[in-house]
C-alpha cells in the first residue's frame, strides 16, 4: 500500500471500550486521539490506550464501508476480529 491509502482502525480505550475510525495516517491519528485536542469526542471520558486493529483499504469509500461494517458488529464479534488479526501477526512474526 502507498502513502495515500486509507486505513480502518480500532482503538481500545482505558475503560475497555472499542472505537472504530478511518484515516490516512495511523500514527498521527492515534496521537491525536491520545492528545485529545483533535481526537474523537469518544475519548473524552476514557483515554485512548492502544491501536488493536488496522486494515488498509484502497480508497476513502472502501474505508467508510468497512468502518460501518465493523461498527455494526457486536462487541464479541469485534473482539474476535481483533484476536484473529493479532494471531495472524504472531504467526507471521514468530
DSSP file (Angstrom, degrees, kcal/mol; ACC not computed):
  #  RESIDUE AA STRUCTURE BP1 BP2  ACC     N-H-->O    O-->H-N    N-H-->O    O-->H-N    TCO  KAPPA ALPHA  PHI   PSI    X-CA   Y-CA   Z-CA
    1    1 A X              0   0    0      0, 0.0     2,-0.2     0, 0.0    57,-0.1   0.000 360.0 360.0 360.0 156.3    0.0    0.0    0.0
    2    2 A X    >   -     0   0    0      1,-0.0     3,-2.0     0, 0.0     0, 0.0  -0.496 360.0 -84.1-112.3-177.5    1.2    3.6   -0.6
    3    3 A X  T 3  S+     0   0    0      1,-0.3    -1,-0.0    -2,-0.2     0, 0.0   0.752 122.3  54.7 -58.4 -29.0    1.0    6.9    1.4
    4    4 A X  T 3  S+     0   0    0      2,-0.1    -1,-0.3    21,-0.0    21,-0.1   0.355  80.7 124.1 -91.8   8.2   -2.5    7.8    0.2
    5    5 A X    <   -     0   0    0     -3,-2.0     2,-0.4    19,-0.1    53,-0.2  -0.304  57.9-129.8 -65.1 151.3   -4.0    4.6    1.4
    6    6 A X  E     -A   57   0A   0     51,-1.3    51,-3.3    19,-0.0     2,-0.4  -0.803  20.4-154.5-101.0 146.1   -6.9    4.7    3.8
    7    7 A X  E     -AB  56  23A   0     16,-3.4    16,-2.0    -2,-0.4     2,-0.4  -0.942  11.2-151.4-123.2 142.2   -7.0    2.7    7.0
    8    8 A X  E     +AB  55  22A   0     47,-2.5    47,-2.2    -2,-0.4     2,-0.3  -0.931  31.3 179.8-103.0 135.8   -9.8    1.4    9.1
    9    9 A X  E     -AB  54  21A   0     12,-2.6    12,-2.1    -2,-0.4     2,-0.4  -0.947  26.7-150.1-140.3 158.5   -8.7    1.1   12.7
   10   10 A X  E     -AB  53  20A   0     43,-2.5    42,-2.7    -2,-0.3    43,-1.4  -0.999  14.9-167.1-128.2 130.5   -9.9    0.0   16.2
   11   11 A X  E     -AB  51  19A   0      8,-2.6     8,-2.7    -2,-0.4     2,-0.5  -0.950  16.2-135.8-117.8 136.1   -8.5    1.6   19.3
   12   12 A X  E     -AB  50  18A   0     38,-2.7    37,-2.8    -2,-0.4    38,-1.3  -0.791  20.8-144.6 -90.2 130.5   -9.1    0.3   22.8
   13   13 A X  E >   -A   48   0A   0      4,-3.1     3,-2.2    -2,-0.5    35,-0.2  -0.449  29.3-101.6 -87.2 165.8  -10.0    2.9   25.4
   14   14 A X  T 3  S+     0   0    0     33,-2.4    34,-0.1     1,-0.3    -1,-0.1   0.800 124.1  53.5 -58.0 -30.9   -8.8    2.8   29.0
   15   15 A X  T 3  S-     0   0    0     32,-0.2    -1,-0.3     2,-0.1    31,-0.0   0.395 123.7-103.8 -86.8   4.6  -12.3    1.5   30.1
   16   16 A X  S <  S+     0   0    0     -3,-2.2    -2,-0.1     1,-0.3    -1,-0.0   0.306  75.0 140.3  93.4  -8.9  -12.1   -1.3   27.6
   17   17 A X        -     0   0    0     -5,-0.1    -4,-3.1     1,-0.1     2,-0.5  -0.309  47.5-131.3 -66.6 152.7  -14.4    0.2   25.0
   18   18 A X  E     -B   12   0A   0     -6,-0.2     2,-0.4    -8,-0.0    -6,-0.2  -0.923  17.2-163.5-111.5 130.3  -13.5   -0.2   21.3
   19   19 A X  E     -B   11   0A   0     -8,-2.7    -8,-2.6    -2,-0.5     2,-0.4  -0.942   3.7-159.9-114.1 132.3  -13.5    2.8   19.0
   20   20 A X  E     +B   10   0A   0     -2,-0.4     2,-0.3   -10,-0.2   -10,-0.2  -0.926  24.3 143.7-113.7 136.1  -13.6    2.4   15.2
   21   21 A X  E     -B    9   0A   0    -12,-2.1   -12,-2.6    -2,-0.4     2,-0.3  -0.895  36.9-117.9-153.4-177.7  -12.5    5.0   12.7
   22   22 A X  E     +B    8   0A   0     -2,-0.3     2,-0.3   -14,-0.2   -14,-0.2  -0.941  32.8 152.4-130.5 154.5  -10.7    5.7    9.4
   23   23 A X  E     -B    7   0A   0    -16,-2.0   -16,-3.4    -2,-0.3     3,-0.2  -0.976  46.1-130.4-165.4 168.4   -7.6    7.7    8.5
   24   24 A X  S    S+     0   0    0     -2,-0.3     2,-0.3   -18,-0.2   -19,-0.1   0.472 103.3  43.5-102.2  -7.9   -4.8    8.1    6.0
   25   25 A X     >  -     0   0    0      1,-0.1     4,-2.3   -18,-0.1    -1,-0.2  -0.839  62.4-173.7-142.7  99.6   -2.2    8.2    8.8
   26   26 A X  H  > S+     0   0    0     -2,-0.3     4,-2.5     1,-0.2     5,-0.2   0.914  85.7  49.0 -61.9 -46.9   -2.5    5.7   11.7
   27   27 A X  H  > S+     0   0    0      1,-0.2     4,-2.1     2,-0.2    -1,-0.2   0.934 113.4  46.4 -61.3 -47.5    0.3    7.1   13.8
   28   28 A X  H  > S+     0   0    0      1,-0.2     4,-2.3     2,-0.2    -1,-0.2   0.922 113.2  49.6 -60.3 -44.9   -0.9   10.7   13.6
   29   29 A X  H  X S+     0   0    0     -4,-2.3     4,-2.5     1,-0.2    -1,-0.2   0.898 109.3  50.5 -66.0 -40.5   -4.5    9.8   14.3
   30   30 A X  H  X S+     0   0    0     -4,-2.5     4,-2.4     1,-0.2    -1,-0.2   0.917 110.8  50.2 -62.5 -42.0   -3.6    7.7   17.4
   31   31 A X  H  X S+     0   0    0     -4,-2.1     4,-2.5    -5,-0.2    -2,-0.2   0.900 110.0  51.0 -61.7 -40.3   -1.5   10.7   18.7
   32   32 A X  H  X S+     0   0    0     -4,-2.3     4,-2.0     2,-0.2     7,-0.8   0.921 110.1  48.8 -63.1 -43.9   -4.5   13.0   18.1
   33   33 A X  H  < S+     0   0    0     -4,-2.5    15,-0.4     1,-0.2    -2,-0.2   0.911 114.0  46.5 -62.4 -41.2   -6.8   10.7   19.9
   34   34 A X  H  < S+     0   0    0     -4,-2.4    -2,-0.2     1,-0.2    -1,-0.2   0.870 111.8  50.4 -69.3 -36.5   -4.4   10.5   22.8
   35   35 A X  H  < S-     0   0    0     -4,-2.5    -1,-0.2    -5,-0.2    -2,-0.2   0.809  94.2-147.4 -73.3 -29.7   -3.8   14.2   22.9
   36   36 A X  S  < S+     0   0    0     -4,-2.0    -1,-0.1    -5,-0.2    -3,-0.1   0.004  72.2  96.2  91.0 -30.7   -7.5   15.0   23.0
   37   37 A X  S    S+     0   0    0      1,-0.2    -4,-0.1    -5,-0.1    -5,-0.1   0.940 105.4  10.9 -62.8 -50.0   -7.3   18.3   21.0
   38   38 A X  S    S+     0   0    0     -6,-0.4    -1,-0.2    -9,-0.0    -5,-0.2   0.289 108.5 108.7-111.5   7.6   -8.1   16.8   17.6
   39   39 A X  S    S-     0   0    0     -7,-0.8    -6,-0.1     1,-0.2     2,-0.1  -0.209  80.3 -75.0 -79.4 173.6   -9.2   13.4   18.7
   40   40 A X    >   -     0   0    0      1,-0.1     3,-1.6     3,-0.0    -1,-0.2  -0.366  33.6-123.3 -69.4 146.8  -12.7   12.0   18.8
   41   41 A X  G >  S+     0   0    0      1,-0.3     3,-2.2     2,-0.2     4,-0.4   0.785 106.0  77.9 -57.8 -28.5  -15.1   13.1   21.4
   42   42 A X  G >  S+     0   0    0      1,-0.3     3,-0.7     2,-0.1     4,-0.5   0.825  89.7  54.3 -48.9 -38.1  -15.4    9.4   22.3
   43   43 A X  G <  S+     0   0    0     -3,-1.6    -1,-0.3     1,-0.2    -2,-0.2   0.332  81.0  89.4 -87.7   7.7  -12.1    9.6   24.2
   44   44 A X  G <  S+     0   0    0     -3,-2.2    -1,-0.2     1,-0.2     3,-0.2   0.809  97.0  36.5 -72.0 -28.0  -13.0   12.5   26.5
   45   45 A X  S <  S+     0   0    0     -3,-0.7     2,-0.3    -4,-0.4    -1,-0.2   0.710 133.0  20.1 -96.4 -23.3  -14.4   10.1   29.1
   46   46 A X  S    S-     0   0    0     -4,-0.5    -1,-0.3   -32,-0.0     3,-0.1  -0.907  87.6-121.2-149.9 116.6  -11.8    7.3   28.7
   47   47 A X        -     0   0    0     -2,-0.3   -33,-2.4    -3,-0.2     2,-0.3  -0.126  30.0-100.2 -63.6 149.9   -8.5    7.9   27.1
   48   48 A X  E     +A   13   0A   0    -15,-0.4   -35,-0.2   -35,-0.2    -1,-0.1  -0.532  40.3 179.3 -67.0 127.6   -7.2    6.0   24.0
   49   49 A X  E     -     0   0A   0    -37,-2.8     2,-0.3     1,-0.3   -36,-0.2   0.888  51.3 -22.4 -97.5 -60.1   -4.9    3.3   25.1
   50   50 A X  E     -A   12   0A   0    -38,-1.3   -38,-2.7     0, 0.0     2,-0.5  -1.000  56.2-102.5-156.9 155.5   -3.7    1.4   22.0
   51   51 A X  E     +A   11   0A   0     -2,-0.3   -40,-0.2   -40,-0.2     3,-0.1  -0.661  36.8 172.5 -74.5 123.6   -4.3    0.5   18.5
   52   52 A X  E     +     0   0A   0    -42,-2.7     2,-0.3    -2,-0.5   -41,-0.2   0.546  61.8  19.4-112.5 -11.7   -5.6   -3.0   18.5
   53   53 A X  E     +A   10   0A   0    -43,-1.4   -43,-2.5    32,-0.1    -1,-0.3  -0.968  56.6 172.6-158.4 140.0   -6.6   -3.5   14.8
   54   54 A X  E     -A    9   0A   0     -2,-0.3     2,-0.3   -45,-0.2   -45,-0.2  -0.989   4.8-175.2-148.7 149.3   -5.9   -1.9   11.5
   55   55 A X  E     -A    8   0A   0    -47,-2.2   -47,-2.5    -2,-0.3     2,-0.2  -0.968  21.0-133.5-147.0 123.6   -6.8   -2.7    7.9
   56   56 A X  E     -A    7   0A   0     -2,-0.3     2,-0.3   -49,-0.2   -49,-0.2  -0.540  24.1-173.0 -78.0 142.6   -5.6   -1.0    4.7
   57   57 A X  E     -A    6   0A   0    -51,-3.3   -51,-1.3    -2,-0.2     3,-0.1  -0.869  31.6-118.6-129.8 167.1   -8.2   -0.2    2.1
   58   58 A X  S    S-     0   0    0     -2,-0.3     2,-0.3   -53,-0.2   -51,-0.1   0.741  86.2  -3.4 -82.5 -22.2   -7.9    1.2   -1.4
   59   59 A X  S  > S-     0   0    0    -53,-0.1     4,-2.2   -54,-0.1     5,-0.2  -0.963  76.7 -91.8-159.8 173.5   -9.8    4.5   -1.0
   60   60 A X  H  > S+     0   0    0     -2,-0.3     4,-2.8     1,-0.2     5,-0.2   0.879 120.3  55.5 -62.1 -38.9  -12.0    6.5    1.4
   61   61 A X  H  > S+     0   0    0      1,-0.2     4,-2.3     2,-0.2    -1,-0.2   0.928 109.4  46.0 -61.1 -45.6  -15.2    5.0    0.2
   62   62 A X  H  > S+     0   0    0      1,-0.2     4,-2.5     2,-0.2    -1,-0.2   0.903 112.9  51.1 -63.0 -41.2  -13.9    1.4    0.9
   63   63 A X  H  X S+     0   0    0     -4,-2.2     4,-2.7     1,-0.2    -2,-0.2   0.915 110.1  49.0 -63.5 -43.1  -12.7    2.5    4.3
   64   64 A X  H  X S+     0   0    0     -4,-2.8     4,-2.3     2,-0.2    -1,-0.2   0.901 111.7  48.8 -64.8 -40.9  -16.0    4.1    5.2
   65   65 A X  H  X S+     0   0    0     -4,-2.3     4,-2.0    -5,-0.2    -2,-0.2   0.919 113.7  46.1 -64.5 -42.9  -17.9    1.0    4.1
   66   66 A X  H  X S+     0   0    0     -4,-2.5     4,-2.6     2,-0.2    -2,-0.2   0.896 110.7  53.4 -67.5 -39.8  -15.6   -1.3    6.1
   67   67 A X  H  X S+     0   0    0     -4,-2.7     4,-2.6     1,-0.2    -2,-0.2   0.933 109.5  48.5 -58.2 -46.6  -15.8    1.1    9.2
   68   68 A X  H  X S+     0   0    0     -4,-2.3     4,-1.3     1,-0.2    -1,-0.2   0.893 110.6  51.2 -62.0 -39.9  -19.6    0.9    9.0
   69   69 A X  H  X S+     0   0    0     -4,-2.0     4,-0.6     1,-0.2     3,-0.2   0.914 111.6  46.6 -64.5 -42.5  -19.5   -2.9    8.8
   70   70 A X  H >< S+     0   0    0     -4,-2.6     3,-1.2     1,-0.2    -2,-0.2   0.901 108.8  55.2 -66.7 -40.1  -17.2   -3.1   11.8
   71   71 A X  H 3< S+     0   0    0     -4,-2.6    -1,-0.2     1,-0.3    -2,-0.2   0.788 103.1  57.1 -64.0 -26.5  -19.4   -0.7   13.8
   72   72 A X  H 3< S+     0   0    0     -4,-1.3    -1,-0.3    -3,-0.2    -2,-0.2   0.661  88.2 100.3 -77.3 -16.0  -22.4   -3.0   13.2
   73   73 A X  S << S-     0   0    0     -3,-1.2     2,-0.1    -4,-0.6    -3,-0.0  -0.306  80.1-112.3 -67.2 152.3  -20.5   -5.9   14.8
   74   74 A X     >  -     0   0    0      1,-0.1     4,-2.4     4,-0.0     5,-0.2  -0.348  33.2-103.7 -72.8 166.5  -21.4   -6.9   18.3
   75   75 A X  H  > S+     0   0    0      1,-0.2     4,-2.6     2,-0.2     5,-0.2   0.919 123.8  52.6 -58.4 -43.5  -18.7   -6.4   20.9
   76   76 A X  H  > S+     0   0    0      1,-0.2     4,-1.9     2,-0.2    -1,-0.2   0.902 109.5  48.6 -60.3 -41.6  -17.9  -10.1   20.9
   77   77 A X  H  > S+     0   0    0      2,-0.2     4,-2.2     1,-0.2    -1,-0.2   0.893 110.5  50.9 -66.6 -39.4  -17.5  -10.1   17.1
   78   78 A X  H  X S+     0   0    0     -4,-2.4     4,-2.6     2,-0.2    -2,-0.2   0.915 109.0  51.2 -63.4 -42.1  -15.2   -7.1   17.3
   79   79 A X  H  X S+     0   0    0     -4,-2.6     4,-2.6     1,-0.2    -1,-0.2   0.879 109.5  50.3 -63.8 -36.9  -13.1   -8.8   19.9
   80   80 A X  H  X S+     0   0    0     -4,-1.9     4,-2.7     2,-0.2    -1,-0.2   0.900 109.6  51.3 -65.6 -40.3  -12.8  -11.9   17.7
   81   81 A X  H  X S+     0   0    0     -4,-2.2     4,-2.0     2,-0.2    -2,-0.2   0.937 112.5  45.7 -60.1 -47.6  -11.7   -9.7   14.8
   82   82 A X  H  X S+     0   0    0     -4,-2.6     4,-2.1     1,-0.2    -2,-0.2   0.919 114.2  48.7 -61.7 -45.0   -9.0   -8.1   17.0
   83   83 A X  H  X S+     0   0    0     -4,-2.6     4,-2.3     1,-0.2    -2,-0.2   0.888 110.1  50.7 -64.8 -39.9   -7.9  -11.5   18.2
   84   84 A X  H  X S+     0   0    0     -4,-2.7     4,-1.8     2,-0.2    -1,-0.2   0.884 110.7  49.0 -67.7 -36.8   -7.7  -13.0   14.7
   85   85 A X  H  X S+     0   0    0     -4,-2.0     4,-2.1    -5,-0.2    -1,-0.2   0.901 111.3  50.4 -66.9 -40.1   -5.6  -10.1   13.5
   86   86 A X  H  X S+     0   0    0     -4,-2.1     4,-2.2     1,-0.2    -2,-0.2   0.897 110.0  49.6 -64.9 -40.4   -3.3  -10.5   16.5
   87   87 A X  H  X S+     0   0    0     -4,-2.3     4,-2.0     2,-0.2    -1,-0.2   0.859 109.0  52.3 -69.6 -33.1   -2.9  -14.2   15.9
   88   88 A X  H  X S+     0   0    0     -4,-1.8     4,-1.5     2,-0.2    -1,-0.2   0.906 109.6  49.8 -65.8 -40.8   -2.1  -13.6   12.2
   89   89 A X  H  X S+     0   0    0     -4,-2.1     4,-1.7     1,-0.2    -2,-0.2   0.919 110.9  49.5 -62.2 -43.6    0.6  -11.1   13.2
   90   90 A X  H  < S+     0   0    0     -4,-2.2    -1,-0.2     1,-0.2    -2,-0.2   0.883 109.7  51.0 -63.9 -38.4    2.1  -13.6   15.7
   91   91 A X  H  < S+     0   0    0     -4,-2.0     3,-0.4     1,-0.2    -1,-0.2   0.800 112.2  46.9 -72.1 -26.4    2.2  -16.3   13.1
   92   92 A X  H  < S+     0   0    0     -4,-1.5     2,-0.4     1,-0.2    -1,-0.2   0.774 121.6  36.7 -80.9 -26.9    4.0  -14.1   10.6
   93   93 A X     <        0   0    0     -4,-1.7    -1,-0.2    -5,-0.2    -2,-0.1  -0.661 360.0 360.0-127.2  74.4    6.5  -12.8   13.2
   94   94 A X              0   0    0     -3,-0.4    -1,-0.1    -2,-0.4    -3,-0.1   0.519 360.0 360.0 -66.5 360.0    7.4  -15.8   15.4
